[in-house]
Amino acid sequence: MRAIVNAGAGGTEVLTLMDMPEPTPLGAQVRVRVHAAGLNRADIHQRRGAYPAPPGWPADIPGLEYAGEVESVGSAASRWHIGDRVMGLVGGGAQAEYVVVHESEILPVPGNLSFAEAAAIPEAFLTAYDALTARGRVHEGECVLIHAVASGVGTAAIQLAKLLGATVVGTSRTPLKLEPLASLGLDQGIDTSSRPFREQIHRPVHVILDVLGGPAFLDNLALLALRGRLVLLGFLQGAAVPEASLELILRKRLEIIGTNMRSRGLEERVALVEDFGVRFLPLFGQHIRNDAPMLSLGHPESTSATLRPIIHAVFPMADIVVAHETMERNDSVGKIVLVW
C-alpha cells in the first residue's frame, strides 16, 4: 500500500510517499480502505520528532483520523460489512491507503457527507465533545472561552457549545479568521494581536478550552468564574507555567484539567465514540456542503440542529509537503484534509 512516511525527524524534507506492507485485521479488527485523512497539529509535532505514536500504532506513518470504506474484517468482527462507509480516530497510521482498527471504535459516515468532509470530523469533534462535556461539564447558560477558535477543534467546539446552550467567546491572533465564525455561533471574537484577551472579556467565564499553554495560564485563571474549569488541550506557546497564586485557585474553587486523546486505551475511545455517536452524530444529517472558500462559510439553514465540518483546504496525498506548509503558516480556518 502507499503511505505517507516520516523518514526521520525534521522539516518537510523527511516526508515521503512510499510503499509499505498492508496491515492485516485480526479478531475484532476491521481494515478500512482510506479515501481521506485529516491533517492535525500532532502530525507536525510527530514529524519533528516531538510527539511519537503511542504503543500499538505505526511509528512512522502519521495520521489521527480517516474516512473510507470497510475492505475486510477479522474473524471475530461482526458490526460492519464490506463496503460500509466509515470514519474514526486512531493513534496513528491514517495517512495510508489502509488502516486497521477495532470494530467498536468506528463511526458510520452520514450518507450526505463526502469522504473528505467525513475525515474532518473525528479528531476535531471528538476532542471538542470530550473537552466540553466529560472534562468541562458545560451547562446551559454558561460561558465557554475557546482559544485558537478558528482551528479544527475550535470550529467544532463552537458548534457543540452552542448546542449545549452556552455563550461562546473565542480568540485568534488573526482578526480575519474571526469574521466568518459568527455563522457557526461565535458570540464574541477576540483579536489577541491588538490587546491581551484578558482585557477584552468582561463577562464571567465558566469553561476555557486552552491550547496555548503556559503564557495564557495566569490570564485564564483570572477570567474564570467561581468553580470555573480550565481544560488544557495543548501548549502551542510553551509548556512552562509562570508562578500562580494558589490562593486564587482555592478561593474560586477552580479546576485545572489536563486531557489527551491520542494516548487513551481502547476502552476509553470506544466509550467516547459510542456516546458521541448517539448524542451528536445524527446532527450531521442536516449537513450543508461547505465548498465555499475560507472567510465565506455561509449560514446553516438551522444552526440549532446542524453540525458541519469546516474545511480550509483539501490536498492530494502526494502534496503532503504543501499541506504541512499550509498548516504551519497558521492562516487556515477549520481543517486541512488529504485525499487519495
Buried (B, 14 or more C-beta within 10 A) or exposed (E): BBBBBBEEEEEBEBBBBEEBEBBEBEEBBBBBBBBBBBBBBBBBBBBEEEBEBBEEBBEBBBBBBBBBBBBBBBEEBEBBEEEBBBBBBBBBBBBBBBBBBBBBBBBBBBEEBBBBBBBBBBBBBBBBBBBBBBBBBBEEEBBBBBBBBBBBBBBBBBBBBBBBEBBBBBBBEBEEBBBBBBBBBBBBBBBBEEEEBBEBBEEEBBBBBBBBBEBBBBBBBBBBBEEBBBBBBBBBBEEEBEEBEEEEBEEBEBBBBEBEBBEBEEEBBBBBBEBBBEEBBEBBEBBBEBEEEBEEBEEBEEBEEBBBBBBBBBBEBEBBBBBBEBBEEBEBBBBBBBBB
